[in-house]
Amino acid sequence: MTLVESVLRVDPPLSAGRRALIVDDDALTLETLQSILAGAGFDAVCADDVQAGRDRLRSQPFDVVLTDLYLAGGSGYEIAAAARALQPRAPVVMLTGRPSFGAAAEALRSNVREIVVKPIDAQILVATCERAIRTAEMERRTRELETQNRVLTSVLPRLIEAKDPTTSGHSERVVQYVDRLAQRCGIEESDREMLRLAALLHDIGKIAVPQSILCKDGPLAAEERAVIMCHPQVGHDVLAGLEGCDPVRRWVLQHHERWDGRGYPNGLAGEEVDLPGRILILAEVYDALAEARSYKPAWPLLDIVEFFRNQAGKHFDPCLAMLVADGLEREGRAFFDADLDAFDAPGLN
């Protein structure tokens, strides 16, 4: 494509190539509607009664359905009901020459997206059909995202725990810890939302680690540890299809890095790891220390405080580590429980 062609190129209208079903028992009306929609780029198919409309709906998918309210032997509501039963549902545009409040209310209950009043204006009809399609697609996409979110937030953490029962509840607790720390550090809600998702999914890469390694009682051999050290990268790769969530993937990748650069998988040091990633690193370790595991008891609180102070500037961001150590010493475990207003933690960025 030349530069001139690129500049002059016009994207095809939404209606181009879309399939529309028109149901009306008046032959002239059918012909007129088909002509209007075909002129706008629709592939328009006609049916002249309720049964024919139902048969058409069962035989092929449609992007939009137009039906007259009053049909011989039935009504447009029957067509709307048939369209509602489809997967995915086809939006319905109802045509009527006698609009009323009762008809509008019934239309809303019957999966009717829009009502167009006769006599038909061609531009209004086309715009209405395109709007119905656009709205239906947005709703369908929203449902897909909601389903994806349910999988991410419930199924995947359970999948991790099924492989490694010793970490039961770990991800949910880390979500709480990172959110409290992020709140205390003044991180905006949009980033906190992403960080909560990263905390929930940070160990998803363990699905690629054999259970014999995850649940081994004794110390890991060098080759076994090498397998474990791959899980942040695997998690990053597994979440590649998570649209609009690049920070989530990045923080999952970073959750075993260290402030001194001796972590994995990339040996990042200091502020090469994002602040949310540094928060996740600390919260993940805190839970590992504070909870009993099959291979160790829970650490006493004062031992955890001492550990974070000793590891400030080594394993952890020094400002974060001291913030947590001081908070745990002052407030105990309630440091991670209180839903406090955000405040600035000096030195964090």
N, C-alpha and C positions, 0 to 999 in steps of 0.2 A: 504494500500500500504506500503510495506517495504521500508527501507531506500535505499536498493540496487535498487529496482524497481523504486523508485522516481528519483534516479540519472540517471538510464539508460533510463527512459521514454523519448520518442521522440514525440513532438507534431505532429499531422497529417499534411500533406501538405495542402496548401490552396485549392488545387483542389479536395481533398477528399470529395465525396458526392455532388460536384457541378454539376449542370445540364447544359449541352452544347447542342446546336442545330447546326447540320452540314447540309448545303444546297449545293449540287453539283449534276450536271446531269450526272456525270460519275460514274458508279457503283463501279469500282475498287478504284477510289479515295475516295468515301464514305466509303468503307470497310477499307481502309488504315487509314483514319483519325479517324474513330470510334475506331479502334484498338489502335492507339496511345493515344487517350484521355482516353479510358477505362483503358489502362495500367497505366496511371497517376492518376487514381482514379475518373475520371469524369463519370457521368451518361450521356452517349452520345446518342442523338436521331438524326435520319437521315431524310432528306427530299430530293427528287430528282428533284424538280422544284420549281418555284416561288410560285405557288398556294399552294403546299403542305407545303412549308416553312411558308407561312402566316397562314395556318390553324394550324400548330404546335404552332406558337407564340400565337395564340388566345386561344389555348386549355390549355396551362400550362406555368408557369413562367420558365425562363432560366437565368442562371448567365452569360452566354456568348453565342454569336452567331458567327459561322464561316460560311462564304458564299463565293463561287467562284464569281469572278467579272462577268464572262460571263456565263449565264445560258440559256438553251433552253426556248424560249418564254419570255425572260425578262433579267434582270440583277441583280447583287448583291445589287445595289442601292435601288431596290424595297424592298428587304429584310431589308436593313438598315432603310428605311423609316418606315416599319412596326414595327421594333424593337424600333424606336424612339417614336412611338405612345404609347408604353407600359408604365405602371406605376407600379413599377419603370422601367426606361429604361434599356434594356439589352445592354451591350457594344458589338460592332460588330468588328470582325476581318475579313478583306477581303483577299482572296487568289487570286493571279494572276500570270500568267506566263509571262505577257507582261506589266511590270510596266512602267509608264510614268509620267511626271510632271502633265499633265492634269488629269490623273486618280487619282493622289495623291490629287490634289486640289479639285476634285469632291468628293473624299472620305471624306475629312475634312468637306465639306458642308453637307454630308449625314449621320452624326453620326457614321462614321467609326473610331474606336479607334486606330486600328493598321492595317498595311498591311504586309502580309507575302508572299514572292516571292517563286514560285515553281522553282525547285523541293523542296519539303518540308523536312526540317530537324526536326526530332521528338523533340529534346530537345528545339530548338528554338520555335517550335509551342507551346509546353506546357508552356514555360516561357512567351511567348507572351500572351497566354490566361490568365495566372495567373496575369500578370501585368495589363492587361485590366480590370480584375475583381477588383483588388486592387485599381486601380485609380478610377473606377466607384464608389466603395464603399466610398472612401475618399470624392469624390465630393458629393455623396448623404448625407454623414454625415455633410459636410460643409453646404449644403442647409438646413438640419434639424436645425443646430445650428443658421443659419441666421434667420430662421423662429422663432425659440425660442427667439432669441434676439429681433426680432420685437415685439413679444408678450410681452416680459418683459418690453421693453422700450416705448411702446405706449399703448397697451391694458390695462395692469395692472394698471398703474397710472390713466388712465381714469376711470377704475373700482372703484378705491378708491375715486376719486372725485365725481363719481356718487352717492356714498353712503354719502359723506360728502361734499356738494357743498361749504361750507364755506372755504374749503382749496384749492380752485381752483388755480392751478399754483404753489402750495406750493412745490411739489417735484422737479419741474424743477428749481425753484429758489434755493432750498437747494443744488442741484447739482452744481450750479454756485458757491455758497458760500464755499462749502467744497473743491472744486477744487482750488479756489484762496487761501484758507488757507493752503491746502496741498502743493501747489506750494511755498508759502512763508516759509513753514516749511521744505522744501527740501526733501519732500517725492518723491520717485522714480515713474516714469510714470506708471509702472506696478501696483503699489499699488494705484496710483491715479485713474487708470481705474476701479479697483475694488471698490474704494470708491465712484466714481461717480455712479456706478450701485447700491451700497448700499443706497446712498442718494435717488436715484430715487424710490427705492422699500422699503424704511424704514417703511412706514406706511401700507404695504400690509396686515398686520395682522388685520387691521380695517375691513376687509371684514367679520370678525366673530363678529363684534360689531353691535348690533341693531342700525338702523338709528335713532330711537327715543332717544338713548343716545348720539350719535354723534352730533345730531342737537338740543339738548336740550338748551333752552334759559337760564334758571337759573342754579344755582350750582347743581352739581351732588350729589345724595345720596351716602352713603358709599358703598352700594352694586353695584351701577352704576359705581362708580370709580373703584371698584374691577374688573369689566368687562373690562373697558378701560385698566387697568394695565396688562391685559393678552395679549394685541396686539403685543408686541415685541416677546413674546414666540411663538405666533401663526404665526407671520411672519417668524421666524426662521424655524418653522416646515413646513410651506407652501413651502419654498424654498429648501427643502431637496433634491429635484431632480435636482438642479442646479449644473451640473457637474463641478468640478474644481473651484468652487467658495465658498469654506468654509469661507474665510475671509468676503465675502459679508454677509453670514448668520450670522456670529459672530457679525459684526458691526450693523446689523439690530437688533439683540438681545440686543445690548448694548446701543441703542440710547436714552434710558431714565434712564440710570444710572447717578450717581452724583459722583463728586470727594470725597465728604465726606462720601460716602457709604449709603446715605439715598435715593437712587433712586430705580428703579425697572427694571426688575423682580428679580434680584439676589443680590441686595445690594452690588455690587462691589464698591471698593474704590480705589482712586488714580490710580496708573499705572496697577492695575488689568484690567482696560479697556485699550485696545490698543490705541495708539496715533490717528490712523484714526477714531476709535470709539469716542474718546474725541472731535475730530474736528466735527464729525457729530452731537454730542450732542449740541455743541455750535451753529453750523450753523442752526440747527433745531429751537432752541430757538430764535435766532436772527430773523429768518423769522416770527415767531409767534408774536414777538414784533413789528417788522418794518412794518407789513402789517395790514391793517384794516380787522377786522372780523365782523361778524354780531353782536357779543356781545361786541365789543370794537373798538375804533378808533386806528389808528397807533400811536405808541409812538413817541414823539419827539426824535430827534437824541441824544440830551444831556442826556435825561432820560435813553436811552439805554446805553450810555457810563457809566453813574453812576451805572446802574444795573450791568454791567459786572465787574466793579471795586469792587462793594460790594460783588459780588458772587464769586470772585476769591478765590480759595481754599475751597469754599463751594459747589456750584453747579458745577463749572467748574475748569478744570486744571488751576492753577493760572497763569502760563506763557502764556497759550493760551488766557485767559480772558484779561490779561493786553495787550497782543499784539493787540487784536481786539479793546479794549477800546481806546488805544493810537492811533491806526490807524484810527478809526472812528472820533476821536476828531481832528486829523490832516488833514485827507483827506475827511471826510464826507462819504457818501455812495459810493463814487468812490473807497474807500478802497477795496470793493468787485468787482469792475468793471475792474480795470486795470489788463491787462495780463502781469504781471511782471515776470522777470527771478527769479527762485527760489533762496532763500537765507536761511541761517541757522538762526533759532530762538533759542537763547541760553536757555538751560534748558529743551528743548523738546527732547523726545526720543521715 
